[in-house]
Amino acid sequence: MRAAEATFPSQNVAPRTRNFYLVPYLLWMLLFVAAPIILIVYDSLFDVDGNFTFANYGHFFTPVYMKMTFSSFWYAFLITAFSLLVSYPAAYLLTRTKHKQLWLLLIILPSWINLLLKTYAFIGLFGTYGAANAILETIGIGRQQILFTDFSFIFVSVYIFIPFMILPIFNALEELNPSLIDAARDLGASPWTTFRRVIFPLTINGVKSGCQAVFIPALSLFMITRLIAGNRVITLGTAIEQHFLVTQDWGMGATIAVFLIIAMAIIMILTGNRARGRR
């Protein structure tokens, strides 16, 4: 009886200890997630003169902003698709190499460099007298306008986001049971059938996580858009930058940010529910 009674206090203390450890996390979420979102929603309810209004939300559904929204989703889709096409084979090859952790570190290493520095490096590479045009001139094609094009914008964005796509796919492939692949081959499945029916379905959660990690931030790009694409690519991210820094219309900029947050939340909820359903 005494032994049984002695266990009850520890059982009561454990939940209290867990709740205590939750306090820093809850404070962080409140100050740096909930509070900024509340401030953005609050700012969206005022016009450029500081008057309370809902007109900003109506203005968002005009053709100009609808075109920006479509452009943002289209470029985010292209960046995610190309990142996936490059990252999945790369992650698969990494799992088959001897020094996989070293190669993975080399892939992740560029993500530690400041984003602005990498962007300016590509400005030098793609410039009129950059290395890319020097190569083109050497092989007889001649100098081309590479910078300030859709190609340069997508290329640089894919380069920057590739590590965030490779990591979850690599982890999913590492957790894959090799005996399942051997069993498929023993049953006469071709390499393509093995990939399509065994490998890819069992690593789909890693693909979803990678697509989330790329698509969501790609929706709100503005610095790369401005420096690499110039004025050829106009997205919601560049519109927010313009309203906050140039036109000083914080209300409209905050309104665009509200819709961007809603879109990101919907994407996360949909992919999360599908992942739970598969489990």
C-alpha positions as CSV (number, residue, x, y, z in Angstrom):
1,M,0.0,0.0,0.0
2,R,2.8,2.4,0.9
3,A,4.6,1.7,-2.4
4,A,1.4,2.3,-4.3
5,E,0.7,5.6,-2.4
6,A,4.3,6.7,-3.1
7,T,3.7,6.5,-6.9
8,F,0.7,8.9,-6.8
9,P,2.6,12.1,-6.1
10,S,5.0,11.4,-9.0
11,Q,2.1,10.9,-11.3
12,N,0.6,14.2,-10.2
13,V,3.9,16.1,-10.6
14,A,4.6,14.9,-14.1
15,P,1.7,16.7,-15.8
16,R,2.6,19.9,-13.9
17,T,6.2,19.6,-15.1
18,R,5.1,19.1,-18.7
19,N,2.8,22.2,-18.5
20,F,5.7,24.2,-17.0
21,Y,7.9,23.3,-20.0
22,L,5.1,24.4,-22.4
23,V,5.2,28.0,-21.1
24,P,8.3,29.2,-23.1
25,Y,6.8,27.6,-26.3
26,L,3.4,29.2,-25.7
27,L,5.0,32.6,-25.0
28,W,7.1,32.3,-28.2
29,M,4.0,31.4,-30.3
30,L,2.0,34.3,-28.8
31,L,4.7,37.0,-29.2
32,F,6.2,36.0,-32.6
33,V,3.3,34.2,-34.4
34,A,-0.1,35.3,-33.0
35,A,0.8,38.9,-32.2
36,P,2.2,39.7,-35.7
37,I,-0.8,38.1,-37.4
38,I,-3.1,40.2,-35.3
39,L,-1.2,43.4,-36.1
40,I,-1.4,42.6,-39.8
41,V,-5.1,42.0,-39.7
42,Y,-5.5,45.3,-37.7
43,D,-3.4,47.3,-40.2
44,S,-5.5,45.8,-43.1
45,L,-8.6,47.6,-41.8
46,F,-7.2,51.1,-42.4
47,D,-6.6,53.0,-45.7
48,V,-3.6,55.2,-46.6
49,D,-5.1,58.1,-44.7
50,G,-5.6,56.1,-41.5
51,N,-9.4,55.8,-41.8
52,F,-11.2,52.6,-40.8
53,T,-12.4,50.7,-43.9
54,F,-13.0,47.3,-45.5
55,A,-12.3,48.7,-49.0
56,N,-8.8,47.1,-49.0
57,Y,-10.4,43.6,-49.1
58,G,-12.6,44.6,-52.0
59,H,-9.7,46.2,-53.8
60,F,-7.8,42.9,-53.5
61,F,-10.3,41.1,-55.8
62,T,-9.7,43.5,-58.7
63,P,-8.1,42.1,-61.9
64,V,-4.7,43.6,-61.0
65,Y,-4.3,41.8,-57.8
66,M,-5.9,38.6,-59.1
67,K,-3.3,38.6,-61.8
68,M,-0.6,39.0,-59.2
69,T,-2.1,36.1,-57.2
70,F,-2.2,33.8,-60.2
71,S,1.4,34.8,-61.1
72,S,2.6,34.1,-57.5
73,F,1.0,30.6,-57.5
74,W,2.3,29.8,-61.0
75,Y,5.9,30.7,-60.2
76,A,5.7,28.9,-56.8
77,F,4.4,25.8,-58.6
78,L,7.2,26.0,-61.2
79,I,9.9,26.4,-58.5
80,T,8.4,23.5,-56.5
81,A,8.1,21.3,-59.5
82,F,11.7,21.9,-60.7
83,S,13.1,21.5,-57.2
84,L,11.3,18.2,-56.9
85,L,12.6,17.0,-60.3
86,V,16.2,17.8,-59.2
87,S,16.0,16.8,-55.6
88,Y,14.3,13.4,-55.7
89,P,17.0,11.8,-58.0
90,A,19.7,13.6,-56.0
91,A,18.3,12.3,-52.7
92,Y,18.0,8.8,-54.1
93,L,21.6,8.8,-55.3
94,L,22.7,10.1,-52.0
95,T,21.2,7.1,-50.2
96,R,23.3,4.8,-52.5
97,T,26.7,6.5,-52.0
98,K,29.3,5.6,-49.4
99,H,29.9,8.9,-47.8
100,K,26.2,10.0,-47.9
101,Q,26.5,12.3,-44.8
102,L,29.4,14.2,-46.3
103,W,27.6,14.7,-49.6
104,L,24.5,15.8,-47.8
105,L,26.5,18.3,-45.8
106,L,28.0,19.7,-49.0
107,I,24.4,20.2,-50.4
108,I,23.2,21.9,-47.2
109,L,26.3,24.1,-46.8
110,P,25.1,26.8,-49.3
111,S,22.0,27.3,-47.3
112,W,24.2,28.6,-44.4
113,I,25.3,31.5,-46.6
114,N,23.3,34.7,-46.5
115,L,20.6,34.8,-49.1
116,L,21.5,38.3,-50.3
117,L,25.1,37.3,-50.9
118,K,24.0,34.3,-53.0
119,T,21.6,36.6,-55.0
120,Y,24.4,39.1,-55.8
121,A,26.7,36.2,-56.7
122,F,24.2,35.1,-59.4
123,I,23.9,38.7,-60.6
124,G,27.6,38.6,-61.3
125,L,27.3,35.1,-63.0
126,F,24.3,36.0,-65.2
127,G,25.4,39.6,-66.0
128,T,26.4,40.7,-69.5
129,Y,30.1,40.2,-68.7
130,G,29.5,37.3,-66.3
131,A,30.8,33.7,-66.4
132,A,27.6,32.4,-68.0
133,N,27.8,34.7,-71.0
134,A,31.6,34.1,-71.2
135,I,30.9,30.4,-71.7
136,L,28.2,31.1,-74.2
137,E,30.5,33.3,-76.2
138,T,33.3,30.7,-76.1
139,I,31.1,28.0,-77.6
140,G,29.9,30.4,-80.3
141,I,26.4,31.2,-79.1
142,G,27.2,34.8,-78.2
143,R,26.2,36.9,-75.3
144,Q,22.5,36.6,-74.2
145,Q,20.2,38.5,-71.9
146,I,20.1,36.0,-69.0
147,L,19.6,38.3,-66.1
148,F,16.1,39.8,-65.5
149,T,14.3,36.9,-67.2
150,D,11.9,34.3,-66.0
151,F,14.6,31.7,-66.5
152,S,17.1,33.4,-64.2
153,F,14.4,33.9,-61.5
154,I,13.3,30.3,-61.5
155,F,16.9,29.0,-61.8
156,V,18.1,31.0,-58.8
157,S,15.0,30.2,-56.7
158,V,15.3,26.5,-57.4
159,Y,19.0,26.6,-56.5
160,I,18.2,28.3,-53.1
161,F,15.3,25.9,-52.3
162,I,16.9,22.6,-53.3
163,P,18.4,21.8,-49.9
164,F,14.9,22.2,-48.3
165,M,13.5,19.7,-50.7
166,I,16.3,17.2,-50.5
167,L,16.4,16.8,-46.7
168,P,12.9,15.4,-46.1
169,I,13.0,13.2,-49.2
170,F,16.5,11.9,-48.2
171,N,15.1,11.1,-44.7
172,A,12.1,9.3,-46.2
173,L,14.3,7.2,-48.5
174,E,16.6,6.4,-45.6
175,E,13.7,5.0,-43.6
176,L,12.5,2.9,-46.5
177,N,12.9,-0.9,-45.9
178,P,15.3,-2.2,-48.6
179,S,13.7,-5.7,-48.4
180,L,10.5,-4.2,-50.0
181,I,12.5,-3.2,-53.0
182,D,14.2,-6.6,-53.2
183,A,10.8,-8.3,-52.9
184,A,9.4,-6.3,-55.8
185,R,12.4,-7.2,-58.0
186,D,12.1,-10.9,-57.0
187,L,8.5,-10.7,-58.2
188,G,9.6,-9.5,-61.6
189,A,8.9,-5.8,-61.3
190,S,10.9,-3.5,-63.6
191,P,12.9,-0.6,-62.1
192,W,10.2,1.9,-63.2
193,T,7.4,-0.3,-61.7
194,T,9.4,-0.7,-58.5
195,F,9.8,3.1,-58.2
196,R,6.2,3.8,-59.2
197,R,4.5,1.2,-57.0
198,V,6.9,0.8,-54.1
199,I,9.5,3.5,-53.6
200,F,7.5,6.7,-54.4
201,P,4.3,5.8,-52.5
202,L,6.3,4.9,-49.4
203,T,8.3,8.2,-49.6
204,I,5.3,10.4,-50.4
205,N,5.3,12.0,-46.9
206,G,8.9,13.2,-47.5
207,V,7.8,14.6,-50.9
208,K,4.9,16.5,-49.3
209,S,7.1,17.9,-46.5
210,G,9.6,19.1,-49.2
211,C,6.9,20.6,-51.3
212,Q,5.5,22.5,-48.2
213,A,9.0,23.7,-47.4
214,V,9.5,25.1,-50.9
215,F,6.0,26.1,-52.1
216,I,5.0,28.2,-49.1
217,P,8.0,30.5,-49.0
218,A,8.1,30.6,-52.8
219,L,4.7,32.3,-52.7
220,S,6.1,35.3,-50.9
221,L,9.4,35.9,-52.6
222,F,10.3,39.5,-53.2
223,M,14.0,40.1,-52.8
224,I,15.0,37.5,-55.4
225,T,12.1,38.7,-57.6
226,R,13.4,42.3,-57.5
227,L,17.1,41.6,-57.9
228,I,17.1,38.7,-60.4
229,A,13.9,39.1,-62.4
230,G,13.7,42.9,-62.3
231,N,10.2,44.1,-63.3
232,R,9.4,41.1,-65.4
233,V,8.0,39.0,-62.5
234,I,5.4,40.7,-60.3
235,T,4.1,38.7,-57.4
236,L,2.3,39.3,-54.1
237,G,5.6,39.5,-52.3
238,T,6.8,42.4,-54.5
239,A,3.3,44.0,-54.1
240,I,3.6,43.9,-50.3
241,E,7.1,45.4,-50.5
242,Q,5.9,48.2,-52.8
243,H,3.0,49.1,-50.5
244,F,5.0,49.1,-47.3
245,L,8.2,50.8,-48.6
246,V,7.2,52.9,-51.6
247,T,3.5,53.9,-51.6
248,Q,3.3,53.7,-47.8
249,D,-0.1,52.1,-48.1
250,W,0.3,49.8,-45.2
251,G,-3.4,48.9,-45.2
252,M,-3.3,47.4,-48.7
253,G,0.1,45.7,-48.0
254,A,-1.3,44.1,-44.9
255,T,-4.5,43.0,-46.8
256,I,-2.3,41.2,-49.3
257,A,-0.4,39.6,-46.5
258,V,-3.6,38.4,-44.8
259,F,-4.7,36.6,-48.0
260,L,-1.1,35.2,-48.3
261,I,-1.3,33.8,-44.8
262,I,-4.7,32.3,-45.4
263,A,-3.4,30.6,-48.6
264,M,-0.4,29.2,-46.8
265,A,-2.5,27.9,-43.9
266,I,-4.9,26.2,-46.3
267,I,-2.0,24.5,-48.1
268,M,-0.6,23.2,-44.8
269,I,-4.0,22.0,-43.5
270,L,-4.8,20.1,-46.7
271,T,-1.4,18.4,-47.0
272,G,-1.4,17.6,-43.2
273,N,-4.9,16.0,-43.4
274,R,-3.9,13.9,-46.3
275,A,-0.8,12.7,-44.5
276,R,-2.8,11.7,-41.4
277,G,-5.3,9.9,-43.7
278,R,-2.6,7.8,-45.2
279,R,-1.3,6.9,-41.8
